[in-house]
Amino acid sequence: MNYLPEEARISLGIAESILKGNEPDPLRIKKLCWSLMLLRSTGLGNAIRQIIGDNVYGGPFKGMKLVKTCSRPPLLLGCYEHELHPTVEDVIRRGYDRILNIGCSLGYYATGLALRMPSVQVEAFDIDTNVHEHIKTMITQNGVQDRVRVSGEFFGKDFEKYTQEKTLVLMDIEGDEETLLDPTAFPALTTMDVVVELHEVMRPGIMDKIVKRFEPTHDIEVIENKNLLPDVSGLVPANGFLDPYDHMLLGWESRDGKTPWGVFRKKA
């Protein structure tokens, strides 16, 4: 996959701007690498979309139609958060009545789980109202708009509304899980299963703190982040060559630190 002229021009402009900055050299180098990786990753995503179209290529949500703003290669390839894929399949097997997707972003999980679980009701929450139209577009183009409801901020007291159903909490809220995932403050959580991204990189110690809160009532599984070189053999011509740097970026999720997942299942 070659660099397009426009991509190359932007890359050189970013490099020049960062290298002219006054930050310490190590910080400038980190900013430079990060910015160029993000730009190249976006370019690769656009190239992949030209090959496979808008549908997810593989993984648990294979075939799901993505909105244009879902342009990162791991989303398109379906290898996004690959460490969590067995958990996703377990969620589907368990057959929840309702999923509270708190911090749903563009609706990747809200839409995908609604597609895989034809009878589930999904409540998709995100405080960034700018993404709500993207979510609504995605659920509509996948035909699940009758089972996915999009809302703004979720409050801890709201857990109580869902205790009469088999409910899963799926949460990714950039560290604020420390406030919401508190069974002492919100006892309704003891009736629910939880899958949460724990932002250890933002709040060191948050993983152990939340795990201890759920140990009395739930079986605990912690899933660590792992790097991945995705299988794209079907997308590269037999006589083609995929640069190792590009191959790495196809699976890169731009994490800047530790963000393990906590999976808390109610004890029998």
N, C-alpha and C positions, 0 to 999 in steps of 0.2 A: 504494500500500500504506500504510494508515493505521497510526498507532501504537496499540497496544492499551492500555487503561487500566493494566494491570499493568506493561507495558513502560515506560510513561511514568512511573509511580510509582517504579520501580526506577531509571530514568535520573535523576530529580530527586534521589533519595537519594544516588546515587553522586556527583553534582555537588556536593551540599551537603557531603558528607564530605571530598572532595578539596579543595574551596575553603577549608575550615576548617583544613587542614593547615599545617604550618610550613615546608615546603620552599620553595625559591626560586620566584618567580612563573613563570618559564619552564617549570620542571619540573612545577609543578602544572597548567599549561595543557596540557602534553603528556600527562600522565596522564589528565586529564579527557577530552581528545579521543580518546585511545586507548581508554579504558574505554567511552565512549559509542558509539564505532564498533563495538567488539566486541559490545556489547549489541544494537545495531541490526542488525548483521549476523546475529546469531542469530535475531532476530525475523523478518528477511527470509527466512532459511532455513526457519523454521517455516511461513511463509506460502507459500513455493514448494512445500514438501512437501504442503501441502493441495491444490495444483494438479496436481502431477506424480506424487505418491506417492513410493515409496522407490527407484525405479529411476533411475539416472543418465540425464539428459536428452539429452546429446550427447557429443562427443569420442570418444577411442579406446576407452573402456569403456562406451559407450552401452548401456543396458539392464541393467547390473550392479545388483544389489539391495544397497542400503546398510543397515547397522545404524543404529539411531536415533541413536547418538552421532556419526555422520557428518552433522552438521547444518549445516555451513557452506555458503553458497551456491555457491562454486566447485566443491565436491565434487558437490553435487546437480546442478548445471548441466553438469558434465563439462568445464569450462574450467580446472580446477585445473592449475597449472603448464603453461599453454598453450604456453609457449616450448619445452617438452620433447616436445610431441606428435609432431613429425616423427621425433624420436629413438625414441619408443615404437613408431611404425610400422616404423622400421628394425630395431629389436630383433625385432619379430614376423617380419619378412621373413627375417632371418638364421637363425631357427629353432634356438635353443639347446636343448641337452639339459637343462640345469639353470640355475636362477637363484638366486643367493644374495642375498636381499633383507635387507640388514643395516641395522637401524633401520626396521622395517616399520610401526611405529605401529599403526593400526587395520586394516591389511591392504588398503588401497586398491589399491596396485600389485601386491601378491602375488596378490590375488584377480583383479584385472583381467587381468593377464598370463596367469594360468592359464586364464581364460576364452577369451582370444584365441589361446592356443597349446595346443591340445588334447593334445599329447604331452610338454609340458615338465613337469619336476619342480621345484617351488619350495620352497626352504628359507627360512622367514621367521623372522628373529631380532629380538628386542627385549628390552633389559634391564629394561623396565618390565613386570613380570609382571601388573600390574593390567589391561593391555590384552589379555592373551592370550585371555581368554574372549570378548572382543569380536571378535578376529580369527577364532577358531574358529566363532563364530556366523556371521560373514560368509562364510567359505569354505563352511560347510555349507549356508546358504540359497542359495548360488550353485552348489552341486553339484560343488565341486572339492576337497572334503576329502580325497579319495584321492590328490591330487597336490600338496598343500600341507602341509608339516610346520612346526609352530610350536615355536620353541625360545627359550632365553634369550640369554645373552651369547655373542657370537662372538669367538674369539681368532685372532690372526694365524697361529698354527701350523696352524689348521684349514683354511687354503686348500689345503694339500697334499693333502687328501682328495679334491679335485675336479679334479685335473689330467688325468684320463683321459677327461673328457667335455668337450664344447663348453659352456663355462660363462661366464655373465655375472654380474658383481658389480654390484648396484644398491644404493647406500649413501646413507644420510642419518642421520648420528649426531652432529650438533650440534658439529662441530669435532674430534671424536676420529678423523676420517678421517686426520688428520696422523700418528697412530700406526699405524693399520692399513694404510694405502696406502703401503707402503714395499717396493718390489721387491727391494731389497738385503737387507732383513731377512727377507722372505718371497718367495723366488724364484718360487713357484708363480703369483704374480700376472702374471708375464711370459707365461703361457699363456692368460690370460683377458682378455676385454673388460670395461671398467668404465664405469659411469655413476654419478657421485657429485655430490651437492650440496656445494659448497665454501663453508664458513661464514666467508667473509672478514670479515663483520661481527663475529664473535667472536674470530677469530685473524687479524689483518691480515697479509698476506703468504703465507697458506696456499695460495692458488691458484697462485702462481708456484712455490712450493716443490714442490708435488705434481706440477705439470705437468713440471717439470724431471726429476723422478724417472722419468717414463714416456716422455720424449722418445726415448731410445735404442731402445725396443722397440715403441712404439705411435704411431699417427697420432692427433693431438690436435685436439679441437674444444672451444672454450669457448663456452658459451651464456649470454648475459647476461639478467638479469631485465628484463621489460618490462611496463608497465601495460596493462590490457585493460578495455574496456567490452564485456561479453558481449552477443551477439545474443539478446535475449529477446522478439523481436517476436511469436513464436508464443504467448507467455504473457500478453501484455498485450492486453486487449480493444481492438477497433478504435477505440472512442471513449474509451479509457482514457488515463491519463497516468502516466508513471513519472518520479518526481522525479530530477533529475540526481545528487543526493547518494546516493539509494538505488541508482541504476544503477551508480555507482562502487563501492559496497559489495558489489554482487553479484559483482564480479570481484576484490575485495580479499582478499589472502591474509595480511594482518597481518605482513608482513615489516618489520623495523625497521632494515634495512640490506642491504648487498650479499651475495647468496647465489647466485653463478653456478653453472652446472653444468659439470663436466668430463666429456667423453666420450672415452674412450681405447680405440681399436680396435687390436688386434694388427696389426703390419705384416705384409704378405704375405711 
